[in-house]
Amino acid sequence: MKLQGLIWGAFLTTLTLLLGCGITGEYSQKGGDSNRSSVLIQEQIPIYAELEFAQMLFNAVNEERAQQGLFPLIWHDPVANVAKFRSKDMASRNYFSHKSPEGETAFSLLDRYGIPHSWAGENLARNNYPDNQTVGVAIRDLMASEGHQENILSGNYTHLGVGAVEDSTGMKYYTMIFISPP
């Protein structure tokens, strides 16, 4: 029984490391500092559903890219941690914006935590659809918006981190941060 518990704990830890919203999108190009080390934002282990939603949205992005003959994006753990932080912040403080009430953005967080990038973009989505529909609705709505679709299908990005958080009312907040390392 102890061995099963240890195996399950290792699985959850590994899963957490692998996985790292109305809609809004934003992008920027900027020189990153490749000499700065990436720092992970420490989070509690998210509930399984949030990890599943993030991975499902990541997969949906790559499915959209494949349909256009584009290369798949690579999961980026530190970026996923920033995305999770952004979603958690919006859900816990009841706002939905590319800027926090203090003016912080995905881009300022990437810089603060030393995540180098030459290109970066952010898409946000939120909805309160049932669990079996929420990701499908999010990707459908993102792809129906020209700016969000441009981020999803851009050849400028090579990596993606996705964060998903559900608040106490059942609203799910999704943050997708696209980057291309320098």
Salt bridges, closest charged atoms under 4 A:
GLU43 OE1 - LYS88 NZ 3.36
GLU50 OE1 - LYS84 NZ 2.80
ASP89 OD1 - ARG93 NE 2.93
GLU102 OE1 - ARG93 NH2 2.70
GLU104 OE2 - ARG112 NH2 2.06
ASP111 OD2 - LYS30 NZ 2.71
ASP111 OD1 - HIS117 NE2 3.93
GLU122 OE2 - ARG86 NE 2.88
GLU122 OE1 - HIS98 ND1 2.37
ASP131 OD1 - LYS172 NZ 3.24
ASP141 OD1 - ARG140 NE 2.94
